[in-house]
Amino acid sequence: MQNTPILPPSMLGILGGGQLGRMFTVAAKNMGYKVTVLDPDPNAPAAEFADRHLCAAFDDEAALNELAQCAAVTTEFENVNADAMRFLARRTTVSPSGDCVAIAQNRIQEKAWIRKAGLQTAPYQAVCKAEDITEASAEFLPGILKTATLGYDGKGQIRVKTLEELQTAFAAHGGVDCVLEKMVDLRGEISVIVCRLNSDNVQTFDPAENIHENGILAYSIVPARLPQDIQQQARQMARRLADELDYVGVLAVEMFVVGDTHELVVNEIAPRPHNSGHHTIDACAASQFQQQVRIMCHLPPADTRLLSACCMANILGDVWQEDGGEPDWLPLQSDTASFLHLYGKKAARKGRKMGHFVTLAHDADAAFAKAADLHGKL
């Protein structure tokens, strides 16, 4: 793979045309690049801004051959075919690597790599067949049984308290590979976005404090309302994991804050920009999407300084009217310190991420209070 900087107006490619692909495309276009999006959805949100939309399956060989003509290729989500990324890597620059994406696709592999980096996870057991559930499994109860693959936004997760409930949950998951994760004394959740070109060029954004509702991220508050030494430790842990993976690209590292001592344990990783990093568009010197563009083009990550305390609030399809009518945007749009981002999705559904907004304020508490108030008016 050549490491010469890729400059505008080169064509960049992305696997996936959802909201992350859309925001990547906007960033790349603003930086002077052209963009090709591969996504099977004819109404893919990113296609509205891309120069070219390859409307085909992610493993379509003809489409992948077309995408391979791009100067560099990235992905917007981890459930893309890792083999497709390896195929592309034989033809062009690809980041992150297919191997890193494959690790993030499987919770069992993911947790093994986290521990290989010398970082702590919640106690867990791999459950790949019914016989794996034994008396020893009680050590991890009460816990959450999570499918090893394809789980996101709380999907593929069942809480269990007894061995009998564990057996029932495993059957309910269809007998697929799972991870039984012991419940911890959870005091909060944070995430750190790492931007890594190589071991000499790594930047991290300030940790975001994440609040979930019904398993879906509702608010990200930045800076996280934690002691500075804990925040610095979180950044160091995220960088350590990226180094262990020899990761190239933008990586989100989600962590649990456990107990009175604010012990940090790594929950999971996402090999791409992340929902909890959307505030970077409005509140940081450079956005996570600009970083994604820079790194895939062999350019060092830019300044990650937080310019204002802020809160990002997700907007789900739940706030649309039953007949599909738009929410009342006026209170939000009238607020001079809040910034609306809609994803251009054609149909609103309950639980579907339709957009987000970011509210700036003088401190994290004020930003969260204002964002929650505005969200309540939608």
C-alpha positions as CSV (number, residue, x, y, z in Angstrom):
1,M,0.0,0.0,0.0
2,Q,1.4,3.4,-1.0
3,N,1.5,6.0,1.7
4,T,1.8,9.1,-0.5
5,P,-0.8,11.7,0.5
6,I,-4.0,11.5,-1.5
7,L,-5.1,15.0,-2.4
8,P,-8.3,16.6,-3.9
9,P,-10.0,16.1,-6.3
10,S,-9.3,12.3,-5.9
11,M,-12.2,10.0,-5.8
12,L,-12.8,8.3,-2.4
13,G,-15.1,5.3,-1.8
14,I,-17.2,4.2,1.1
15,L,-19.0,1.0,1.9
16,G,-22.4,2.0,3.3
17,G,-24.6,5.0,2.6
18,G,-26.4,5.6,5.8
19,Q,-26.1,8.7,8.0
20,L,-22.4,8.1,8.8
21,G,-21.7,7.7,5.1
22,R,-23.7,10.9,4.5
23,M,-21.7,12.9,7.0
24,F,-18.5,11.4,5.7
25,T,-19.5,12.4,2.1
26,V,-20.3,16.0,3.1
27,A,-17.0,16.3,4.9
28,A,-15.1,14.9,1.9
29,K,-16.9,17.1,-0.6
30,N,-16.2,20.2,1.5
31,M,-12.5,19.2,1.5
32,G,-12.5,19.0,-2.3
33,Y,-12.7,15.2,-2.8
34,K,-15.1,13.3,-5.0
35,V,-17.1,10.4,-3.4
36,T,-18.4,7.0,-4.6
37,V,-20.9,5.3,-2.3
38,L,-21.7,1.6,-2.4
39,D,-25.0,0.8,-0.8
40,P,-27.9,-1.5,-1.9
41,D,-30.6,1.1,-0.8
42,P,-31.7,3.2,-3.8
43,N,-32.6,5.9,-1.2
44,A,-29.3,5.7,0.8
45,P,-28.9,9.0,2.6
46,A,-25.3,9.5,1.4
47,A,-26.3,9.1,-2.2
48,E,-27.9,12.6,-2.1
49,F,-24.4,14.1,-1.8
50,A,-22.1,11.6,-3.5
51,D,-20.8,11.9,-7.0
52,R,-21.6,8.3,-7.7
53,H,-23.9,5.7,-6.1
54,L,-23.2,2.1,-6.8
55,C,-26.6,0.6,-5.9
56,A,-25.6,-3.0,-5.3
57,A,-25.0,-5.6,-2.6
58,F,-21.9,-5.1,-0.5
59,D,-20.4,-8.4,-1.8
60,D,-21.3,-7.7,-5.5
61,E,-18.1,-8.4,-7.3
62,A,-18.7,-6.0,-10.2
63,A,-19.6,-3.2,-7.8
64,L,-16.5,-3.9,-5.7
65,N,-14.4,-3.8,-8.8
66,E,-15.8,-0.4,-9.6
67,L,-15.2,0.8,-6.0
68,A,-11.6,-0.5,-6.2
69,Q,-11.0,2.3,-8.8
70,C,-11.2,4.8,-6.0
71,A,-7.9,6.3,-4.6
72,A,-8.9,5.0,-1.1
73,V,-11.9,3.2,0.5
74,T,-13.4,3.2,4.0
75,T,-16.5,1.9,5.6
76,E,-19.4,3.4,7.7
77,F,-20.3,0.3,9.6
78,E,-18.8,-2.8,11.0
79,N,-21.3,-5.4,9.7
80,V,-20.0,-5.0,6.1
81,N,-18.4,-8.1,4.7
82,A,-14.8,-8.1,6.0
83,D,-13.8,-10.3,3.0
84,A,-15.0,-7.5,0.7
85,M,-12.6,-5.1,2.4
86,R,-9.8,-7.6,2.1
87,F,-10.6,-7.9,-1.6
88,L,-10.5,-4.1,-2.0
89,A,-7.2,-3.9,-0.1
90,R,-5.5,-5.9,-2.9
91,R,-6.5,-3.2,-5.3
92,T,-6.5,0.1,-3.4
93,T,-5.9,1.8,-0.1
94,V,-8.4,0.6,2.5
95,S,-8.8,1.7,6.1
96,P,-9.6,0.4,8.6
97,S,-8.3,-3.0,7.6
98,G,-10.7,-5.9,7.0
99,D,-9.0,-7.8,9.8
100,C,-9.8,-5.0,12.3
101,V,-13.4,-4.9,11.1
102,A,-13.7,-8.7,11.5
103,I,-12.5,-8.3,15.1
104,A,-15.1,-5.7,15.8
105,Q,-17.9,-7.9,14.3
106,N,-17.4,-10.6,16.9
107,R,-17.7,-9.9,20.6
108,I,-15.7,-13.0,21.5
109,Q,-12.7,-11.9,19.3
110,E,-13.2,-8.2,20.4
111,K,-13.0,-9.0,24.1
112,A,-9.9,-11.2,23.6
113,W,-8.2,-8.3,21.8
114,I,-9.2,-5.9,24.5
115,R,-7.6,-8.1,27.1
116,K,-4.6,-8.7,24.9
117,A,-4.0,-4.9,25.1
118,G,-3.9,-5.3,28.9
119,L,-7.3,-3.6,29.4
120,Q,-10.1,-4.8,31.5
121,T,-13.5,-6.0,30.3
122,A,-16.5,-7.0,32.4
123,P,-16.1,-10.7,33.4
124,Y,-17.5,-12.8,30.6
125,Q,-17.9,-16.3,29.2
126,A,-18.3,-17.4,25.6
127,V,-21.4,-19.5,25.1
128,C,-21.3,-21.2,21.7
129,K,-23.3,-24.3,22.5
130,A,-25.8,-25.4,25.1
131,E,-23.1,-27.5,26.8
132,D,-21.1,-24.4,27.6
133,I,-23.8,-23.5,30.2
134,T,-22.6,-25.3,33.4
135,E,-22.7,-24.6,37.1
136,A,-19.5,-22.5,36.6
137,S,-21.6,-20.1,34.5
138,A,-23.3,-19.0,37.7
139,E,-20.1,-16.9,38.3
140,F,-21.3,-14.6,35.6
141,L,-24.8,-14.1,36.9
142,P,-26.7,-11.9,37.0
143,G,-25.6,-11.0,33.5
144,I,-26.5,-10.1,29.9
145,L,-26.4,-12.7,27.2
146,K,-25.4,-11.0,24.0
147,T,-25.1,-12.4,20.5
148,A,-21.5,-12.5,19.4
149,T,-22.4,-10.8,16.1
150,L,-24.9,-8.4,14.6
151,G,-26.0,-6.7,17.8
152,Y,-26.4,-3.0,18.0
153,D,-28.6,-0.4,19.8
154,G,-29.5,-3.0,22.4
155,K,-30.5,-5.6,19.9
156,G,-29.5,-9.2,20.5
157,Q,-29.2,-8.8,24.3
158,I,-31.2,-10.6,27.0
159,R,-30.8,-10.0,30.8
160,V,-30.5,-13.2,32.8
161,K,-30.4,-13.9,36.5
162,T,-30.4,-17.7,36.8
163,L,-29.0,-20.7,34.9
164,E,-32.5,-21.6,33.8
165,E,-33.0,-18.1,32.4
166,L,-29.6,-18.3,30.7
167,Q,-30.6,-21.6,29.0
168,T,-33.9,-20.1,27.8
169,A,-32.1,-17.0,26.5
170,F,-29.5,-19.0,24.6
171,A,-32.3,-20.9,22.9
172,A,-34.2,-17.7,22.2
173,H,-31.1,-16.4,20.4
174,G,-31.3,-19.5,18.2
175,G,-28.2,-21.2,19.5
176,V,-25.8,-18.8,17.8
177,D,-22.5,-17.9,19.4
178,C,-23.0,-15.6,22.4
179,V,-21.2,-13.9,25.2
180,L,-22.5,-14.0,28.8
181,E,-21.3,-10.8,30.4
182,K,-21.6,-10.3,34.1
183,M,-23.5,-7.2,35.3
184,V,-21.2,-4.6,36.8
185,D,-21.8,-1.8,39.3
186,L,-22.5,0.6,36.4
187,R,-22.2,4.3,37.3
188,G,-22.0,5.7,33.8
189,E,-20.9,5.0,30.2
190,I,-18.4,7.0,28.2
191,S,-16.7,6.7,24.8
192,V,-13.5,7.9,23.3
193,I,-13.0,8.5,19.6
194,V,-9.4,7.7,18.5
195,C,-8.0,9.0,15.2
196,R,-4.9,7.0,14.3
197,L,-2.7,7.1,11.1
198,N,0.2,5.3,12.7
199,S,2.0,5.1,16.1
200,D,3.4,8.6,15.6
201,N,0.2,10.2,14.5
202,V,-2.6,9.6,17.0
203,Q,-5.3,12.0,18.3
204,T,-8.1,11.4,20.7
205,F,-11.3,13.5,21.3
206,D,-12.5,14.4,24.8
207,P,-14.5,11.5,26.3
208,A,-18.2,11.8,25.8
209,E,-20.6,10.8,28.6
210,N,-23.4,8.7,27.1
211,I,-27.0,8.3,28.3
212,H,-29.0,5.5,26.7
213,E,-32.8,5.1,26.6
214,N,-34.3,1.7,25.6
215,G,-30.8,0.5,24.6
216,I,-30.4,3.4,22.1
217,L,-28.0,6.4,22.6
218,A,-30.1,9.4,23.6
219,Y,-27.6,12.0,24.7
220,S,-23.8,12.5,24.6
221,I,-22.5,15.1,27.0
222,V,-19.0,16.6,26.4
223,P,-16.9,17.0,28.4
224,A,-17.9,13.9,30.4
225,R,-18.7,14.9,34.0
226,L,-15.9,12.9,35.4
227,P,-12.6,13.8,37.2
228,Q,-9.8,14.9,34.8
229,D,-7.6,12.0,35.7
230,I,-10.3,9.5,34.8
231,Q,-10.9,11.2,31.5
232,Q,-7.1,11.2,30.7
233,Q,-7.0,7.5,31.6
234,A,-9.9,6.8,29.2
235,R,-8.0,8.5,26.4
236,Q,-4.8,6.5,27.2
237,M,-6.8,3.3,27.2
238,A,-8.4,4.0,23.9
239,R,-5.1,4.8,22.3
240,R,-3.5,1.7,23.8
241,L,-6.2,-0.5,22.2
242,A,-5.8,1.3,18.8
243,D,-2.0,0.6,19.0
244,E,-2.5,-3.0,19.9
245,L,-4.7,-3.4,16.8
246,D,-2.3,-1.3,14.7
247,Y,-5.5,0.5,13.7
248,V,-5.6,2.9,10.9
249,G,-8.7,5.2,10.8
250,V,-11.3,6.4,13.3
251,L,-12.1,4.1,16.2
252,A,-14.7,4.5,18.9
253,V,-14.0,2.8,22.2
254,E,-17.0,2.5,24.6
255,M,-16.3,2.1,28.3
256,F,-18.2,1.4,31.5
257,V,-17.6,3.6,34.5
258,V,-17.8,1.1,37.5
259,G,-18.2,1.6,41.2
260,D,-17.3,4.5,43.5
261,T,-13.7,4.5,42.3
262,H,-14.8,5.2,38.6
263,E,-13.0,2.1,37.4
264,L,-13.0,2.0,33.6
265,V,-13.7,-1.3,31.8
266,V,-13.9,-1.5,28.0
267,N,-17.3,-2.5,26.7
268,E,-16.9,-2.6,22.9
269,I,-15.3,-0.9,19.9
270,A,-16.7,0.4,16.6
271,P,-14.2,0.6,13.6
272,R,-15.7,3.9,12.3
273,P,-17.0,7.2,13.4
274,H,-19.6,6.9,16.1
275,N,-22.9,8.3,17.1
276,S,-21.3,9.7,20.3
277,G,-18.9,11.7,18.2
278,H,-21.4,13.6,16.1
279,H,-20.9,16.7,18.4
280,T,-17.4,17.1,16.8
281,I,-19.0,18.6,13.7
282,D,-20.2,21.7,15.7
283,A,-18.1,21.7,18.8
284,C,-14.5,20.7,17.9
285,A,-11.7,22.0,15.8
286,A,-12.1,19.1,13.4
287,S,-15.0,16.6,13.1
288,Q,-14.6,12.9,13.3
289,F,-15.6,12.7,9.6
290,Q,-12.9,15.1,8.5
291,Q,-10.5,12.9,10.5
292,Q,-11.8,9.8,8.6
293,V,-11.1,11.5,5.3
294,R,-7.7,12.7,6.4
295,I,-6.5,9.3,7.6
296,M,-7.7,7.3,4.6
297,C,-5.8,9.9,2.5
298,H,-2.6,9.2,4.5
299,L,-2.8,12.6,6.2
300,P,-2.1,13.1,9.9
301,P,-5.2,13.5,12.1
302,A,-6.1,17.2,12.7
303,D,-6.6,19.1,16.0
304,T,-9.2,17.5,18.2
305,R,-9.7,20.4,20.6
306,L,-13.1,20.9,22.2
307,L,-14.2,24.4,21.4
308,S,-17.3,24.4,23.6
309,A,-19.1,22.3,26.1
310,C,-22.0,20.6,24.4
311,C,-24.7,17.9,24.3
312,M,-25.6,15.9,21.3
313,A,-29.2,14.6,21.3
314,N,-30.5,11.9,18.9
315,I,-33.8,12.4,17.1
316,L,-35.7,9.1,16.6
317,G,-38.6,8.4,14.4
318,D,-40.8,8.3,17.5
319,V,-41.2,12.1,17.4
320,W,-42.7,12.1,13.9
321,Q,-46.5,12.3,13.6
322,E,-48.4,9.1,12.9
323,D,-49.3,10.3,9.4
324,G,-45.6,11.0,8.7
325,G,-45.8,14.7,9.5
326,E,-42.6,16.5,10.6
327,P,-42.0,17.4,14.2
328,D,-42.3,21.1,15.2
329,W,-38.7,22.2,14.4
330,L,-39.3,25.9,15.4
331,P,-38.2,25.8,19.0
332,L,-35.0,24.0,18.1
333,Q,-34.3,26.0,15.0
334,S,-34.9,29.2,16.9
335,D,-32.3,28.4,19.5
336,T,-29.1,30.2,18.5
337,A,-26.8,27.7,20.2
338,S,-28.3,24.6,18.8
339,F,-27.6,23.0,15.4
340,L,-29.9,20.5,13.6
341,H,-28.7,17.7,11.4
342,L,-31.3,15.6,9.6
343,Y,-30.2,12.4,7.7
344,G,-32.6,12.5,4.7
345,K,-34.2,9.2,5.5
346,K,-37.5,8.7,3.6
347,A,-39.5,7.0,6.3
348,A,-39.7,7.6,10.0
349,R,-40.0,4.5,12.2
350,K,-40.0,4.1,16.0
351,G,-36.4,3.6,17.2
352,R,-34.9,4.7,13.8
353,K,-32.3,7.4,14.0
354,M,-33.6,10.2,11.8
355,G,-31.2,13.0,12.9
356,H,-29.5,14.7,15.8
357,F,-28.9,18.1,17.2
358,V,-26.0,19.6,19.2
359,T,-26.5,22.3,21.8
360,L,-23.5,24.4,23.0
361,A,-23.3,25.9,26.4
362,H,-20.8,27.3,29.0
363,D,-20.6,23.9,30.8
364,A,-21.7,20.3,30.4
365,D,-24.6,20.5,32.9
366,A,-26.1,23.5,31.1
367,A,-25.7,21.9,27.7
368,F,-27.5,18.7,28.8
369,A,-30.3,20.6,30.5
370,K,-30.9,22.8,27.4
371,A,-30.7,19.8,25.0
372,A,-33.2,17.8,27.1
373,D,-35.6,20.7,27.2
374,L,-35.4,21.2,23.5
375,H,-35.8,17.5,22.7
376,G,-38.9,17.5,24.9
377,K,-40.5,20.1,22.6
378,L,-40.2,18.1,19.4
